[in-house]
Amino acid sequence: MHELDPKYLEQMEQIAQDIQESDELAQYLEEEEEELYTRLKEMFEPRIAALHEQVADETPLQLVSFEVVMLDPAFEGLYLPKILGYSVLRGEYNRDYKYVRPQEHFKDVLLAICNSANFDILKKRIGQSIQMGVAFSSDIWVTNLINAIENKRVRYYLQSQKLDRFRMPEERAIGLARYKRQFQNENYQSAEFPVDISGLKVLFSQLKSFLIYRINRNGNNSSLIEPLKTFINRKEFQGTEEHMQTMVLFGGFFELEKEDKANLITVFNKVRKDDPEFAQKYFRFLLELHHNKTLDLSPSADQRLSLIMDRSVKDQLSNFYDVVDTIHERGYVNDEVHQTIKLYYNQNKGVSLVNECIRQIIFHYFARNFKNMDASAYPEFFEINKHFPVYMGIFANQKFNQNIKDLFMTYVKSLLKKYTDKRGKDYQDIKKFVSTAFVDFGFLTEKEVIELFKTRRKRKKGE
């Protein structure tokens, strides 16, 4: 847990002071009416939320420290229901949707709420968070948590939040998906960097998810540079898959100063030379990133990774990035690029990791073309289709063909929703193209083409 920056701490102390000196709090303490606490919440929680968002954006590794400060009674429990929700969702789950490690921060926040003088009001905003946090935790851990509370009424309340339906993993999965939707637009992710090998094995999965999350946000990640550099320079980590994966994320997706980039290049190529299995581990992770639906392993990320590679080392990585550079510099529709890919591809086994990486790069070029293509751009779709038979011949890979088919069919169906006039030129052009090209590609049979363009009879009332 990183220590909170004094500039944030000063602002938090000011908020706490303003709360304690406010007329709203004085009136609430005198009359103890819920609507007066609601007024207090409306007055101060937006300030707390704005500061939380600032910390989350600028220094996310300090978020837990920020939230620990919020447990101080001077804040009167304000914003704690939100923090409780964040603490539930930060946990790492196993396949049975149970926490891999006990969530002590969830426990600390919950205990602060339970011990708050404002518990009876706060409990109206925390029921679902408690249900989910308890469901993901072990029975023994939950029992010990409840027993740590002296107030019998509060204990009974917590026990009532243990729902029988969440005993089943599939119900926990459904509950988690539903619960996450409430927080989908909020920035609350944080992580802890390991400092030794035992910590590496325990903490890395969550750290990797956090780094990918930060990459996808495309925000201010400057505060992560030093912790990442320290991680990469730890000699005891070098040679592990976790270390290699961190170097790839750091080098491919972070904007580095000249000195930091030089340091990464030195460490990366040293590990690369020392580990005979390094290339296979690297390609395996590259494929994981290609298949990650939330991450775009873009040409610019490829180019940044290419610059890390010491080309004097004659191995699979040097050969691979020579080809990748050619694809990105000259374009995947270039005839000479087709020949370069074919020559390289045939030097490797068709099912090899490196060949799958090449297929993924080409597939994502096709996919990016469709990302922002609306229905009116269908002539461009016809042009793109001309390049597919080339790669179908080079790769001779059924999975690649199926992925392209799914891409093309999704777009064709969007065209048929827009162009419904069967006598119109647009509709006829689309039908003519699909009837010829998709049959030639093996995407559809002639019977399936007829079915695709068949007019659906509208049901009459009462049918």
C-alpha positions, 0 to 999 in steps of 0.5 A: 500500500503506497503512502498517500501524497501530502497534497491529497491528505491536506485536502482530506483533512480540510473536508473532515474539518468542514464536515465537523464545523458545518451547521448541517452536522450540528443540526443532524446531531441535535435532531438525528433525522435521516433527511438531515444526514442526507443533506450532509451527504449531498453537501460533502460526498461530491467533494470526496468523490472528486478527490477520490477520482483525482487520486484514482487517475493520477496515483492509483496505487495510493487509492487504498491509503486514501480509503483508509483515511476515510475510515476516520470517524471525523468523516461521519461515514460519508462515502463509505458505502461506495468504498465498500463496493470498491473493496468488494470488486478489487478482489481476485476470484478463482473459478468458483468465484471465491476470493483467492485471498481474504479481502482485509480492506473489505473487512476494515471498511465494513467494520468502520461502517458497523461501528459508526454512530450512523450505522442505521442510516448507512446500512440502507446503502450497503446491503448488496455490497455485503451480500457479494463480499460475504458470498465471495469469502470463506465461511470461516473468514465471514464467521470470524468477521461477524464474531468480531462485532460486539453489537448483537443487532449489527451481528444479526444484520450481517448474518441476514446478508448471507444468502443461501442462493450464493452457495452455488458458483453459478449464482455467484457468477451471475451476482458478480456480473449484475453487481459490476454493472453499477460500477462500470463507469467508475475508476476504482482499480488499484494494485500492489507491486510484489517485492519478493518471489513469494509475493510475485506468485501471489500478487501478479495476476491482479497486478497484470489485470490492473496494468491492462485496465490502466492501458485501456483507460489511456489516461495518466500512467506516469505514476506507474513508471517508477514502480514498473522500472523497479519491478523490472530491475529486480534480479530475482524476478528476471527469468520468470514469466511474470517478469517477461509479461510485465516487460511486454506491457511496459514496453508496448503500451507505456510512453517511456523517456529515453533513459527508461527505454534504454534500461528496459532494452538492456534488461529485456535482451539480457533475459532474452539471451539467458533463457532458451525458452524466452521466445516461446514464452513471449509468443504465448503471451503475445497471443494472450494479448491478441485474444484479450477482447479489452486490449488492442495490440495495435501496430503502434504497440508492435512497433514499440516492442520491435524497437526493444529487440536487439537485432544482433541476437539472431533468434525467432524474435528478430525474424518475427519483428523483421516481418512485422515491421514490413507488414506495418510499414508497407501495409497488409494489402501490398503484394510484396508483403504477401510474398514476405509473409508467405516465405516466413510462414512456410518456414514454420510449422502451421500450428506454431505459436509464431504463425498464429501470431502472424495470423492474429496480426492480419486478422486484426487488420481486417477487424480494424477496417470494420470497426468504424465502417458504416453500411454506406461504405459497402464498396470499401467492403468489396475491396477488402474482400479481394485480399482475403483469398490471398491470406486464405491461400497463405495460411490454409487455416480453418480457424482464421477463415472462420474468424474472417467469415464471422467478421464479414457476415456481421457486416453483411447482416448490418447491410441488409438491415439498412438496404431493404429495397430489393429492387434498389441498386445497393441491395442488388450490388450487395446480393450479387457480390455475396452470392459470388464471393461468399460461395467462392470463399466457402462461407456459404452454400448457394442454398444458404445464400438464397436463405440469407436474401429470402423475404421473411413473410410478416406474421398476421395478427393472431398467428 
